[in-house]
Amino acid sequence: MQKRAVHLQPPERDRLIALVSKGHHQANVIKRAYMLLHSDAGFKDETIAQLLFSSEDSVRRVRIRYLNEGLDAALEDRPRPGREPSLNTQQEAYLIALACSEPPAGQEHWTLELLAQRMVVDEQVEELSPETVRLTLKKTNSNLGA
């Protein structure tokens, strides 16, 4: 497999040198900038990986990303999809209102389990864990039910 070489344009090289010189960026961005600068200087991926305490695959990915997508894409992380939230904003509001309401008969206060069960009974959600209830109340600074 033949390696495609990195040939930085003078403004790109200047930008990368300024980026690594100032140190006002995240460590992974600075490391990628060094990878591109060393690659432009003719170093092999293996050598760059050793110099930067990284893997050859990381160096190769940054180099190929630069060649295919440009400098900005090579420096920055791709967005990660993440998981969909368990509750939408209306469901969160319902949960908070529920937690602020009177507890069920025979209970002194709401528990995380009771709130989760009630959300299902009230057909707000199909299922809900007490941990999701806890995290939602914590996120909204509601100290109820915790």
C-alpha positions in Angstrom: 0.0 0.0 0.0 1.6 3.3 -1.1 1.6 6.2 1.3 0.2 9.4 0.1 2.4 12.3 1.2 1.3 15.4 3.0 2.4 18.6 1.3 1.2 21.6 3.4 0.6 24.9 1.8 2.7 27.7 3.4 -0.4 29.3 5.1 -1.3 25.9 6.5 2.2 25.3 7.8 2.2 28.8 9.4 -1.1 28.1 11.0 0.1 24.8 12.4 3.3 26.3 13.7 1.4 29.0 15.5 -1.0 26.5 16.9 1.7 24.3 18.5 3.7 27.4 19.6 0.9 29.1 21.6 -0.4 26.1 23.4 -4.0 27.5 23.8 -5.6 24.4 22.2 -6.6 20.9 23.4 -3.7 18.4 23.6 -5.2 16.2 20.9 -5.4 19.1 18.4 -1.8 20.0 19.1 -0.7 16.4 18.7 -2.5 16.2 15.3 -0.8 19.5 14.3 2.6 17.9 15.1 1.7 14.8 13.1 0.9 16.9 10.0 4.1 19.0 10.4 6.3 16.0 10.8 4.5 14.2 7.9 5.1 17.3 5.8 8.8 17.2 6.7 9.0 13.7 5.3 8.9 11.6 8.4 7.4 8.2 8.2 4.2 7.3 10.2 6.2 4.9 12.3 8.7 7.6 13.3 6.1 10.2 14.0 4.2 7.7 16.2 7.3 7.1 18.2 8.1 10.8 18.6 4.6 11.6 19.7 3.9 8.5 21.8 1.0 7.6 19.6 0.0 4.8 17.3 0.9 4.5 13.6 -2.9 4.1 12.9 -3.5 7.5 14.6 -0.9 9.2 12.5 -2.2 7.5 9.3 -5.8 8.5 10.1 -4.8 12.1 10.6 -2.7 12.2 7.4 -5.4 10.6 5.3 -8.1 12.8 6.8 -6.0 15.9 5.9 -5.5 14.6 2.3 -9.2 13.8 1.9 -11.0 16.5 3.9 -8.6 19.3 4.6 -6.7 20.8 7.5 -9.7 21.7 9.8 -11.1 18.2 9.5 -7.7 16.6 10.3 -7.3 18.7 13.5 -10.8 18.4 15.0 -12.7 15.4 16.3 -15.7 14.2 14.3 -19.0 14.7 16.1 -20.1 11.6 17.9 -23.7 10.5 17.6 -24.4 9.8 21.2 -27.5 8.3 22.7 -30.9 9.7 22.4 -32.2 11.2 25.7 -34.5 8.9 27.6 -36.9 11.8 28.3 -37.9 14.7 26.1 -38.5 18.2 27.5 -42.3 17.6 28.1 -41.6 14.3 29.9 -38.9 16.0 32.0 -41.3 18.7 33.0 -44.0 16.1 33.9 -41.5 14.3 36.0 -40.4 17.4 37.9 -44.0 18.4 38.5 -44.8 14.9 39.7 -41.8 15.0 42.0 -43.1 18.3 43.4 -46.6 17.0 44.0 -47.9 15.2 47.0 -46.6 11.6 47.3 -49.0 8.7 46.9 -51.2 7.7 49.8 -49.3 5.9 52.5 -45.9 7.3 51.4 -44.0 10.0 53.3 -42.2 11.2 50.1 -41.5 10.2 46.5 -38.8 7.7 45.8 -37.0 7.2 42.5 -38.7 3.9 42.0 -42.2 5.4 42.7 -41.6 8.3 40.3 -40.4 5.9 37.6 -43.4 3.6 38.1 -45.8 6.6 38.1 -44.4 7.9 34.8 -45.2 4.5 33.2 -48.7 4.3 34.8 -49.5 7.8 33.6 -48.4 6.7 30.1 -45.6 9.3 29.8 -43.1 6.6 28.9 -43.2 2.9 28.2 -40.4 2.2 30.7 -38.1 4.3 32.9 -35.4 3.4 35.3 -35.0 5.0 38.7 -31.5 6.0 37.6 -32.9 8.0 34.7 -35.2 9.7 37.2 -32.3 10.5 39.5 -30.1 11.9 36.7 -33.0 14.0 35.3 -33.7 15.5 38.8 -30.0 16.0 39.3 -29.7 17.7 35.9 -32.5 20.1 36.8 -31.2 20.7 40.3 -34.4 19.1 41.7 -33.4 17.5 45.0 -36.6 15.7 45.2 -36.9 11.9 45.2 -33.1 11.5 45.6 
